[in-house]
Amino acid sequence: MKFVSLTPIVGATDETKSLEITVDNMLSTCGEDIDSIILVRPGNASDECKRKIRELINRYGSKVREVVQTEPGIGGAVRDSVKVSASSHIMPFPGDLAIDVDCVKALIDKAKIYPDSYVKSSRWLIKGSFTDYPFFRKEFNRAAQVFLRLLFQSKVTDLTNPVGPMPVEMFNSIDWKEQHFLFLPEMVLVPVRLGIDIVEVPAKCTGRRLEGRSKNSFIKTAMYLKVAFRVRFTPKNKLLKNDNKNS
């Protein structure tokens, strides 16, 4: 497999300025490696968000595309977007600057070296990556990472953050089950369970500062454990689509 181009999939609901910063930064730093940025939104996105998406499409033409999701949740948004992607690799990315957009170029550069691997960002690869992040949530996440590494016998440092280039062929071979926030850990834990090579790149993580509010919660985050146990104890072949079980 060769890295040809990347389609970032950026979720948007009530973001405007942060969405603009994300798109501007990606296209100014690595636009030649991006086929198009998909801005995927639910039908009930705010009017301001919809206007900002139209503004970005007018500014960048075919480099920015809008997808109104038909499947629910984050998982549905990503699956709907992958269906219309024309790239060799796709990458989910938050529209609220929760992950520093400056890491995208480093992720792409690494994906060019390891095109068959899942190259992903890690908030825990180096110290001092978290900024303006609630202390309790950070420590809960730290403990969860330790637990998940033990459960999966893995050296991956960030097992709940899927931001990074994944080969489309790899994505399409997996039988994804989750739709809402639980899709985030599923997108990392299934490749880990399948023994897929994962390459991590450090990324900074920031609490929301500009706008919008987090759609996540402590209870939702705790539900990640439900996904972890399901994936860990599911036979590997049952995590794949029927066409890929014997490949």
ZIWO-V709345 format. One record per run of one state. SS is the DSSP state (helix for helix, strand for strand, loop for the rest). FROM is the first residue (numbers start at 1). TO is the last residue. If there is no record, write none. Layout:
ss->SS from->FROM to->TO
ss->SS from->FROM to->TO
This chain:
ss->loop from->1 to->5
ss->strand from->6 to->12
ss->loop from->13 to->16
ss->helix from->17 to->33
ss->strand from->34 to->34
ss->loop from->35 to->36
ss->strand from->37 to->41
ss->loop from->42 to->46
ss->helix from->47 to->63
ss->strand from->64 to->68
ss->loop from->69 to->72
ss->helix from->73 to->83
ss->loop from->84 to->88
ss->strand from->89 to->94
ss->loop from->95 to->98
ss->strand from->99 to->99
ss->loop from->100 to->100
ss->helix from->101 to->113
ss->loop from->114 to->117
ss->strand from->118 to->122
ss->loop from->123 to->129
ss->strand from->130 to->131
ss->loop from->132 to->134
ss->helix from->135 to->152
ss->loop from->153 to->165
ss->strand from->166 to->167
ss->helix from->168 to->173
ss->strand from->174 to->174
ss->loop from->175 to->181
ss->helix from->182 to->194
ss->loop from->195 to->197
ss->strand from->198 to->202
ss->loop from->203 to->204
ss->strand from->205 to->206
ss->loop from->207 to->217
ss->helix from->218 to->222
ss->loop from->223 to->223
ss->helix from->224 to->232
ss->loop from->233 to->235
ss->helix from->236 to->239
ss->strand from->240 to->240
ss->loop from->241 to->241
ss->helix from->242 to->244
ss->loop from->245 to->247
